[in-house]
Amino acid sequence: MALYQSLHLYASPDAFTLAPVFADPAIPRESLVIRRTDGAVLLNAPPSPTLGQEEVTVIHGVLGIIRLNAGDYLVVATDRRRIGSLGGHEVFVLTSHRVMSVRKSQTHITDRQIRDDATYLAMLSELLDGKAFYFSYTYDLTHTVQRRAQMGRLESLPMWQRADERFFWNRFLQSPLISITQRDPVRNNLSRFILPIICGFVSITNLSVHARPISFALVSRRSQYRAGTRYHSRGIDERGHVSNFVETEQIVEVEGAGLRASYVQTRGSIPLFWRQLVGVRYPPRLVIENKPSTSTAFRNHFYEQFKLYGQQIVVNLINKQGYEGPLGVAFARQVLDLKDERLRFIHFDFHEHCRNMRWDRISILVSAIKEDLDEQGYCAVDARNALVKEQVSSVRTNCIDCLDRTNVVQSVLGRRMLERQLRDLGLFAETEQISDIADLERIFKNVWADNADAISVQYSSTGALKTDFTRTGKRSTGGALQDFANTMMRYVKNNFLDGFRQDAIDLFVGRYQVDPSRESPFANQLVTPRTILIPMLLILAGFVAVFALVMPQTTATTAWCLAVALAMALAAVRLMDTYSDEFVSRPQLVPDVWAAGRRRTGAGAGAGAGADEVQMELLEGGQ
């Protein structure tokens, strides 16, 4: 069932009316009416008599309806940018949106609720303006090439009905339209208006390899389950969903031949109950929860991985020493306890093996899992979308954030598989490599680096680290300096700004639902004189230091001023650390009750520390 690609949105005091812009003889012409008097959503309702005089906007899709204090709000896509074509299907990125109140006035709600609604709308805009949402009217972006080829009769279902809910990010926003369709699929089937969107990254590039036109695509799908920002979303939940889970699919298509090859990898937070307590200090203290349900949640996660992706090659890139060490040991223990032959666990200490910019040593990891990668294979389909080859396993890679080290390793594995695919497709000679073709080399590196930046911005608010290696194949001093700048920016944003971004995600995916009968979630925001005076002390310290260095004066005076500035700065930092709850940004809609409890009790380093009894041979991965 094809979706409407462009719609006229007629706005009047009585109703919003949506009607297709272009008449397609193959598609019945329908209109969707949302009455502003009672919020009723009706298919093929009679148009308003004043239709011609109403405000008219051309939109490119309905993203859904969300209920706030004032009532329902209609969310629509007002602009898009074409990314490219996958299998003949056009793919777009959302570039502009509009949120419109169905109710004509706000006189029925309080001033507090009006202010809250303004905050909710700002949250929605924060998320939708991020250029992170992609869609297609004819291609189900929530599924990989292999899953689509295995669907059979399900392929004929409406897109919303067959979509993978993990990656159907506006599933909650579309729930009012879906509910109406499910209640009366004959008279009120709104399927052509229900546009699923994914969050993540999509790149599609056309080029030639030895005069044969090909299309190279990379699609990263972020899961909406346990979605969030870096320090506010870590680890696993009871159902086995992990934070920052991303499915990345690399696709190569030989134009004219109808042949497509696909390779899928996943990344995700370490599947244990662990947190980092946000405060002023860097890095935040890492705590592993010793919960009785850890084994069950761990098993749930990997059983779903087995079901969806086959056997698992788990590559853990975190440090074996320092504050990351106990987390790696706890991870290995759970793997041993699971006792499942479908899972192979490799702990490759990325920073230890690749220190002093020895990035070529990633080859040690690749050599360790070479046989697994050879057996893994890849997916290939023909022009009729019939499965020719099947990928039977996948690599699940993680570091602490599943961003920087993870993307470097995934790009190396993606390169290896692309070379194999191009050989099998007859485009590469047996010994030929991507680096032998300048255009392909440049495109491959930049696409994977862009993917790293996109996923990193969505999770950590800054571009990825180590992308100089991904883009150039070398680690540079300039890249190291850029990484330092991004690290500092992450510290500021993750500690002092990300609570709002976490709230935006929780609101968008329906983890928090607005209820006018409840107290405002923003009513108890902590504001004290310290939140003003202590930053002023820090700023004053900066002014004193600048004065001492710029203004002409004796050496003794300069030294005295710098000492005073340092003392003021240290005092300010110490006070900010003491009263960190008043300075750091925490989610307001779904507060982290666990973290609050840990702060109150002053609990220590958590389970998993000192677990030396785990067999470290397993962690070495045969290197």
HELIX and SHEET records of a PDB file:
HELIX    1   1 LEU A   51  GLN A   53  5                                   3    
HELIX    2   2 ASP A  111  LEU A  128  1                                  18    
HELIX    3   3 VAL A  145  ALA A  149  1                                   5    
HELIX    4   4 GLY A  152  SER A  156  5                                   5    
HELIX    5   5 MET A  159  ARG A  162  1                                   4    
HELIX    6   6 ARG A  171  ARG A  183  1                                  13    
HELIX    7   7 SER A  191  PHE A  193  5                                   3    
HELIX    8   8 THR A  294  TYR A  309  1                                  16    
HELIX    9   9 GLY A  322  GLU A  324  5                                   3    
HELIX   10  10 GLY A  325  LEU A  338  1                                  14    
HELIX   11  11 PHE A  350  HIS A  353  1                                   4    
HELIX   12  12 ARG A  355  MET A  357  5                                   3    
HELIX   13  13 TRP A  359  ARG A  361  5                                   3    
HELIX   14  14 ILE A  362  ALA A  368  1                                   7    
HELIX   15  15 LYS A  370  GLN A  376  1                                   7    
HELIX   16  16 ASP A  404  ASP A  424  1                                  21    
HELIX   17  17 ILE A  434  ASP A  436  5                                   3    
HELIX   18  18 ALA A  438  SER A  460  1                                  23    
HELIX   19  19 THR A  467  THR A  472  1                                   6    
HELIX   20  20 THR A  477  PHE A  496  1                                  20    
HELIX   21  21 ASP A  498  PHE A  508  1                                  11    
HELIX   22  22 ARG A  530  VAL A  550  1                                  21    
HELIX   23  23 THR A  555  THR A  578  1                                  24    
HELIX   24  24 SER A  580  GLU A  582  5                                   3    
HELIX   25  25 VAL A  593  THR A  601  1                                   9    
HELIX   26  26 MET A  616  GLU A  620  1                                   5    
SHEET    1   A 5 VAL A  41  LEU A  43  0                                        
SHEET    2   A 5 LEU A  32  ARG A  35 -1                                        
SHEET    3   A 5 ALA A  15  PRO A  20 -1                                        
SHEET    4   A 5 LEU A   7  ALA A  11 -1                                        
SHEET    5   A 5 GLU A  55  ILE A  59 -1                                        
SHEET    1   B10 VAL A  62  LEU A  68  0                                        
SHEET    2   B10 GLY A  71  LEU A  86 -1                                        
SHEET    3   B10 HIS A  89  SER A 101 -1                                        
SHEET    4   B10 PHE A 133  PHE A 135 -1                                        
SHEET    5   B10 ILE A 198  VAL A 209 -1                                        
SHEET    6   B10 ARG A 212  ARG A 222 -1                                        
SHEET    7   B10 VAL A 246  VAL A 254 -1                                        
SHEET    8   B10 LEU A 259  ARG A 267 -1                                        
SHEET    9   B10 CYS A 379  VAL A 381 -1                                        
SHEET   10   B10 LEU A 387  LYS A 389 -1                                        
SHEET    1   C11 VAL A  62  LEU A  68  0                                        
SHEET    2   C11 GLY A  71  LEU A  86 -1                                        
SHEET    3   C11 HIS A  89  SER A 101 -1                                        
SHEET    4   C11 PHE A 133  PHE A 135 -1                                        
SHEET    5   C11 ILE A 198  VAL A 209 -1                                        
SHEET    6   C11 ARG A 212  ARG A 222 -1                                        
SHEET    7   C11 VAL A 246  VAL A 254 -1                                        
SHEET    8   C11 LEU A 259  ARG A 267 -1                                        
SHEET    9   C11 SER A 393  ASN A 398  1                                        
SHEET   10   C11 GLN A 311  ASN A 316  1                                        
SHEET   11   C11 LEU A 343  HIS A 347  1                                        
SHEET    1   D 2 TRP A 274  LEU A 277  0                                        
SHEET    2   D 2 ARG A 285  ILE A 288 -1                                        
END                                                                             
